[in-house]
Amino acid sequence: MPNSNSQPAPDQARAFEKAEMDLLRESLRRSYKERFLMATRLYKIQQTMSKAVITRKPYISK
């Protein structure tokens, strides 16, 4: 049965903390060039997504 309140289970919280620390350690191993390239890639994706317009065309069965 899932936990009824909004707090995650203690073991799940520890798993999240470990995953977060692993990601931080991995990011510290990257060079400045790799960090710059990743940041520019994320910026370009963010710019593209902010300009995106969602349109809906109704499905017409033939």
Residue frames as a rotation matrix with the C-alpha (Angstrom) as fourth column:
MET 1
0.583 0.813 0.000 0.00
0.813 -0.583 0.000 0.00
0.000 0.000 -1.000 0.00
PRO 2
-0.104 -0.664 0.740 1.47
0.575 -0.647 -0.500 3.38
0.811 0.374 0.449 -0.97
ASN 3
-0.690 -0.232 -0.686 2.34
0.707 -0.419 -0.570 5.94
-0.155 -0.878 0.453 1.65
SER 4
0.260 0.949 0.175 -0.75
0.965 -0.263 -0.008 8.15
0.039 0.171 -0.985 2.16
ASN 5
0.636 -0.058 -0.770 1.12
0.195 -0.953 0.233 11.37
-0.747 -0.299 -0.594 3.01
SER 6
0.973 -0.187 -0.133 3.29
-0.198 -0.393 -0.898 13.32
0.115 0.901 -0.419 0.60
GLN 7
0.230 -0.942 0.243 6.60
-0.893 -0.105 0.438 12.25
-0.387 -0.318 -0.865 2.18
PRO 8
0.311 -0.184 -0.932 8.50
-0.584 0.737 -0.340 9.47
0.750 0.650 0.122 0.38
ALA 9
0.962 -0.019 -0.272 9.49
0.193 0.752 0.631 6.35
0.192 -0.659 0.727 2.28
PRO 10
0.668 -0.744 -0.031 12.83
-0.420 -0.411 0.809 6.67
-0.614 -0.528 -0.587 4.16
ASP 11
-0.019 -0.710 0.704 14.57
0.414 0.636 0.652 4.12
-0.910 0.304 0.282 1.93
GLN 12
0.456 0.252 0.853 13.26
0.889 -0.166 -0.426 5.87
0.034 0.953 -0.300 -1.18
ALA 13
0.994 -0.112 -0.012 14.48
-0.109 -0.986 0.124 9.23
-0.026 -0.122 -0.992 0.13
ARG 14
0.300 -0.938 0.172 17.95
-0.209 0.111 0.972 7.77
-0.931 -0.328 -0.163 0.72
ALA 15
0.040 -0.236 0.971 17.94
0.827 0.553 0.101 6.36
-0.561 0.799 0.218 -2.82
PHE 16
0.808 0.305 0.505 17.05
0.545 -0.712 -0.443 9.79
0.225 0.633 -0.741 -4.22
GLU 17
0.832 -0.545 -0.106 19.81
-0.384 -0.703 0.598 11.44
-0.400 -0.457 -0.794 -2.18
LYS 18
0.056 -0.833 0.550 22.35
0.191 0.550 0.813 8.87
-0.980 0.060 0.189 -3.38
ALA 19
0.266 0.117 0.957 21.28
0.947 0.156 -0.282 9.36
-0.182 0.981 -0.069 -7.01
GLU 20
0.979 0.121 0.162 21.55
0.146 -0.977 -0.156 13.13
0.139 0.176 -0.974 -6.63
MET 21
0.541 -0.841 0.002 25.03
-0.409 -0.260 0.875 12.87
-0.735 -0.474 -0.485 -5.13
ASP 22
0.012 -0.509 0.861 26.11
0.605 0.689 0.399 10.50
-0.796 0.516 0.316 -7.91
LEU 23
0.605 0.269 0.749 24.95
0.781 -0.384 -0.493 13.01
0.155 0.883 -0.443 -10.51
LEU 24
0.961 -0.275 -0.032 26.79
-0.256 -0.925 0.281 15.83
-0.107 -0.262 -0.959 -8.75
ARG 25
0.236 -0.919 0.316 30.01
-0.110 0.298 0.948 13.79
-0.966 -0.258 -0.031 -8.58
GLU 26
0.116 -0.144 0.983 29.71
0.878 0.478 -0.033 12.90
-0.465 0.867 0.182 -12.25
SER 27
0.857 0.269 0.439 29.17
0.462 -0.778 -0.425 16.52
0.228 0.567 -0.791 -13.24
LEU 28
0.772 -0.623 -0.129 32.27
-0.381 -0.615 0.691 17.60
-0.510 -0.484 -0.711 -11.32
ARG 29
0.057 -0.766 0.640 34.36
0.372 0.611 0.699 15.20
-0.926 0.198 0.320 -13.41
ARG 30
0.589 0.250 0.769 33.40
0.803 -0.076 -0.591 17.00
-0.089 0.965 -0.245 -16.63
SER 31
-0.572 -0.819 0.038 35.68
0.808 -0.555 0.197 19.55
-0.141 0.143 0.980 -18.23
TYR 32
-0.413 0.386 -0.825 34.70
0.004 -0.905 -0.425 23.18
-0.911 -0.179 0.372 -18.67
LYS 33
-0.822 0.095 -0.562 34.23
-0.569 -0.178 0.803 22.57
-0.024 0.979 0.200 -22.40
GLU 34
-0.766 0.567 -0.303 31.84
0.451 0.810 0.376 19.67
0.459 0.151 -0.875 -21.75
ARG 35
-0.390 0.624 -0.677 29.90
0.712 -0.263 -0.652 21.80
-0.584 -0.736 -0.341 -19.25
PHE 36
-0.571 0.127 -0.811 29.70
-0.377 -0.918 0.122 24.67
-0.730 0.375 0.572 -21.74
LEU 37
-0.890 0.221 -0.399 28.51
-0.322 0.314 0.893 22.40
0.323 0.923 -0.208 -24.55
MET 38
-0.600 0.703 -0.382 25.85
0.775 0.629 -0.059 20.86
0.199 -0.331 -0.922 -22.31
ALA 39
-0.372 0.454 -0.810 24.68
0.418 -0.697 -0.583 24.28
-0.829 -0.555 0.070 -21.12
THR 40
-0.696 0.105 -0.710 24.42
-0.585 -0.657 0.476 25.62
-0.417 0.747 0.518 -24.68
ARG 41
-0.870 0.406 -0.280 22.53
0.108 0.710 0.696 22.50
0.481 0.576 -0.661 -25.76
LEU 42
-0.427 0.730 -0.533 20.04
0.884 0.214 -0.416 22.90
-0.189 -0.649 -0.737 -22.91
TYR 43
-0.473 0.214 -0.855 19.68
-0.013 -0.972 -0.236 26.61
-0.881 -0.101 0.463 -23.70
LYS 44
-0.867 0.129 -0.482 18.92
-0.497 -0.138 0.857 25.86
0.044 0.982 0.184 -27.35
ILE 45
-0.691 0.650 -0.315 16.34
0.568 0.759 0.319 23.26
0.447 0.042 -0.894 -26.34
GLN 46
-0.363 0.550 -0.752 14.76
0.705 -0.365 -0.608 25.73
-0.609 -0.751 -0.255 -23.91
GLN 47
-0.651 0.087 -0.754 14.60
-0.386 -0.893 0.230 28.42
-0.653 0.441 0.615 -26.61
THR 48
-0.884 0.319 -0.341 13.01
-0.201 0.399 0.895 25.99
0.422 0.860 -0.288 -29.07
MET 49
-0.539 0.704 -0.462 10.45
0.809 0.586 -0.050 24.82
0.236 -0.400 -0.886 -26.54
SER 50
-0.448 0.381 -0.809 9.53
0.392 -0.730 -0.560 28.36
-0.804 -0.568 0.178 -25.52
LYS 51
-0.678 0.163 -0.717 8.79
-0.628 -0.636 0.449 29.21
-0.383 0.754 0.533 -29.17
ALA 52
-0.961 0.277 -0.019 6.81
0.233 0.842 0.487 26.02
0.151 0.464 -0.873 -29.78
VAL 53
-0.435 0.900 0.032 3.11
-0.886 -0.422 -0.189 26.26
-0.157 -0.111 0.981 -30.44
ILE 54
-0.862 0.224 0.454 0.88
0.174 0.973 -0.149 23.26
-0.476 -0.049 -0.878 -29.92
THR 55
-0.409 0.769 -0.492 -1.83
-0.911 -0.377 0.167 22.98
-0.057 0.517 0.854 -32.52
ARG 56
-0.536 0.327 0.778 -4.45
-0.031 0.914 -0.405 20.30
-0.844 -0.242 -0.479 -32.74
LYS 57
-0.591 0.400 -0.701 -5.82
-0.783 -0.076 0.617 18.97
0.193 0.913 0.359 -35.96
PRO 58
0.178 0.712 0.679 -8.88
-0.767 0.533 -0.358 16.81
-0.617 -0.457 0.641 -35.54
TYR 59
-0.807 -0.442 0.392 -8.44
-0.177 0.813 0.555 13.23
-0.564 0.378 -0.734 -36.73
ILE 60
0.136 0.837 -0.530 -10.56
-0.923 -0.088 -0.376 12.56
-0.361 0.540 0.760 -39.78
SER 61
-0.319 -0.207 0.925 -11.14
-0.033 0.978 0.207 8.90
-0.947 0.036 -0.319 -40.53
LYS 62
-0.477 0.083 -0.875 -11.30
-0.856 -0.267 0.442 8.00
-0.197 0.960 0.199 -44.20
